[in-house]
């Protein structure tokens, strides 16, 4: 029976029916129905009524718990953080989540926070309430200082994955009237920084990128100006093995694209030596084939001497391939064939339409003769409507599930 319920894990209506149909199915259905709980201003009263007053035992089934902290869409998270600094109480939504909901959710392994003000007291309360968390997802939050973020991660010793974006710090490295020590770089198996670009002087993102030493680092690039920050970060990551770059929304930034075309060397990556990176994934989405190809052409043979696998996620269209000058593809061919440990170069189509993949594949194969001769462009499967389809020597993925390794 449990296997049947597990098969229905994403069918909430059927799970609800099962839970009232037979008492023997209640526990299995509840396991999936309450696996993920998001508390926000829209459902706060209902969540408080059910999870705090009527049925707090349901929280034992929760494994992913998220707080979306804004009570009013017109208010700002930084203003609520200033209120805390002035001695005011937490808003009811945040207070109930931290002191009434989280302590009862004893099996939570993923904690998510969005638009939450975080000072030392809030960080300490979360650490005490949720000791078994191994994944943190934090977006649009304001910290009193950088040290509070550092303490949030370290106070959850089981954490192995941190996903962050648009984080800000009110006082940065030096909160007034109190010196808070910041520990050594955070050792993490996985760090994903998205929404990393911010013109705000209070942004924590550049500091955070340099304050972690992950094995797997994912970073989203929005602007050319982020490249130096990225290079400074990966140069200071001795544990880094898997680097995943996402080129996002560059189609809206014509000035940066023109700058790249005029001076493509600015896209060069500069990891530390001796080389540690074994897997490089470049996700160009639907618009950024040019940026991905330039990045490949600039890979340094010393900095990437340990590189074994390159995964390229782009829109595989023959016209886009042909729009890049032949000398650019020739530079890619020369740069990659010179990497001593390289064993596989894998291209993946990033859109659901696969009608153009075969023609795009042929266009790329024709432009990379040295890699083709070394048989590096082989051995990958394409997923088309759920079936594996081989596209000759060079094959493509429609999705990136399981692409690394």
Phi, psi and omega in degrees: 000322179299324179295323178294315179296320178298323178296330182266021190302331182255011179254088188295321182297316179293321178297320178296321178295318179297323184291335178260349182281320187214130181298329181293341182263355187299311184297317181292319180292320180296326180304322181269324182297324184248021179298319182238127178232128176243124179252125180215182185295334183284325183249011187302312183297318179293316179298318180295319181296316184278308191278340181254318187263308190272316188218062180296340179296340179295334182295341178292341179273350185282130177242342175232118185235127184230137174247122170256106201275352184285124174281329184224127181298345180274342183275166181242143182298322181295327178293324178290328175293319177297323177299319178296320179294333179273005177093005179282159182283160172298147174297153184306321181299309182291320181297314181296319180298312187286320189260341183244322184270306185302316182298335180273345181272072192287346183252014181291129176246343178237125176245125177242142177220137178220131179058048180242131173280133187231110172247187184300321182293318179294317179300316180295321180294320179294321180296320180288325185280329188230074185283347187258012182293133174240355177225128177246132174235115188227119180226143172058031179259152175248128175256150175297318179209167178299328181297330179291324174294315179303317181291325179301316181289314183292334181283355172244086189294344180272356184297128175238347181224128178234125176242126185221159175190141177054048177267144181227158181230127184293316184245001177066227185280341188229086175294140184294137174079002181204128178262111181255118181291140174253129185288185177293173180308141181288123178270112185228138171298324184214130175228125178240117178249108174244168186050047186277336184278133175205132177281354184291136176290349180266001182297141177266352194297315178299318178297316183296320180299333179261000184253011181231152177231078184273160171279324180239117184239121176248130185221133181260126181259124177249332187221154175300326183297345179279344185300313178300321177297317178299313181295320176299324182290307185291335176293332183261020181243086182292340181270355187295126177239327184236116181249125182234114180250136180242123179261105193240133173061026179290342180296340180271359186238075185297325182298316179294321179297319178295322179296320179295318180294326178285326182220074184297341182299340180294346178272001182294139178264144185229076177286172183284163173237140004291152187295140179235340186285125180252338180228130177236122177244125178244113183256103182270005182053222183261347191239351196248036177301319181302314182294320180295315183294317177299319178299317178297319182294340184257008180297131184273132184295332179276314181294334182241034181294335180266001186292125181251328186225133173241124175250125182241116181253107183216171173278105188277091181232130183301322180297317178295321178297317182290337180290342177273135184301147180303325182292336178290314177295323178297322178294322176297314181301316181291318183295316185284324181291342180276348181286119192292329185261358187296127182241341183206133171240118188240126175256143179227138177277130188265359179245164183287332179286122182251006184296332184266357188293316184299314179294320177296321177300312181299320181297320180288317180302319180297332185266358181233063186294323182293317177295322179295320180294327178279358180059035176277334182270053183221165167087016178242151182253150176255136178262114181237111181053040175083357179248144178279128182230125178275131180248062177071210182290319179257123183234163189229153175259142170277332176233166182255015179297125179073020188283337186265151178120000000 
